[in-house]
Amino acid sequence: MAEIIKDSLWEEYSNVKYSMIHRTLIRFIEHDIAIMPSWIERTGYGASLTKLKLLANDIGIQLTLFPKWIVNKKTD
C-alpha cells in the first residue's frame, strides 16, 4: 500500500523512505498497533470479495481499486 501511495503521489512523496520498526518499539508508541500483527497471525484474515460486491451493490456503493482511489483523492 505504501508503494502505491508513493508511486501515485510521486511529486509529494518522492523522498519518503520506509523502514521496519520492531514490534517491541511500537508497543511503547502505540499498543493497539503493536498487537494487531500478532492477532492477525493468530486468527488469520481474509475477505469474501463476492460478498463485498453484493453488499456494496445492495447499499449503492461503487467499489474502487486502491490505486485509482488514491489518485482521485489527490485531485479532491
C-alpha positions as CSV (number, residue, x, y, z in Angstrom):
1,M,0.0,0.0,0.0
2,A,2.8,2.4,0.8
3,E,4.4,1.8,-2.6
4,I,1.1,2.6,-4.3
5,I,0.8,5.8,-2.5
6,K,4.4,6.7,-3.2
7,D,4.0,5.9,-6.9
8,S,0.7,7.7,-7.2
9,L,1.8,10.8,-5.4
10,W,5.4,10.8,-6.6
11,E,5.8,14.6,-6.5
12,E,4.8,15.0,-2.9
13,Y,6.4,11.8,-1.5
14,S,9.4,11.0,-3.8
15,N,11.8,11.4,-0.9
16,V,9.9,9.2,1.6
17,K,11.9,6.2,2.9
18,Y,10.3,3.2,4.5
19,S,11.8,1.1,7.2
20,M,10.6,-1.7,9.5
21,I,10.1,-0.9,13.2
22,H,10.4,-3.8,15.7
23,R,7.1,-4.6,17.5
24,T,8.8,-4.1,20.9
25,L,9.4,-0.4,20.0
26,I,5.9,0.0,18.6
27,R,4.5,-1.2,21.9
28,F,6.0,1.9,23.5
29,I,4.5,4.1,20.9
30,E,1.0,2.6,20.2
31,H,-0.1,-0.6,21.9
32,D,-3.1,-1.3,19.7
33,I,-1.0,-1.1,16.5
34,A,1.7,-3.3,18.1
35,I,-0.7,-6.1,19.0
36,M,-2.6,-6.1,15.7
37,P,0.0,-8.2,13.7
38,S,0.1,-10.8,16.5
39,W,-3.7,-11.0,16.3
40,I,-3.7,-11.4,12.5
41,E,-1.1,-14.1,12.7
42,R,-3.1,-16.0,15.3
43,T,-6.6,-15.7,13.8
44,G,-5.8,-15.1,10.1
45,Y,-7.5,-12.6,7.9
46,G,-9.5,-12.6,4.7
47,A,-12.5,-11.2,2.9
48,S,-15.0,-12.5,0.5
49,L,-14.9,-10.2,-2.5
50,T,-18.1,-11.8,-3.8
51,K,-19.9,-10.9,-0.6
52,L,-18.3,-7.4,-0.5
53,K,-19.5,-6.7,-4.1
54,L,-23.0,-7.9,-3.2
55,L,-23.1,-5.7,-0.1
56,A,-21.8,-2.7,-2.0
57,N,-24.4,-3.2,-4.7
58,D,-27.2,-3.6,-2.1
59,I,-26.3,-0.3,-0.4
60,G,-25.3,1.6,-3.5
61,I,-21.6,2.0,-3.1
62,Q,-19.3,1.8,-6.0
63,L,-16.1,-0.2,-5.2
64,T,-12.8,1.4,-6.3
65,L,-9.4,-0.2,-6.6
66,F,-6.9,1.4,-4.2
67,P,-4.6,2.8,-6.9
68,K,-7.5,4.6,-8.6
69,W,-8.9,5.8,-5.3
70,I,-5.6,7.4,-4.2
71,V,-5.2,9.2,-7.5
72,N,-8.8,10.5,-7.2
73,K,-8.1,11.7,-3.6
74,K,-5.2,13.7,-4.9
75,T,-7.5,15.7,-7.2
76,D,-10.2,16.2,-4.5
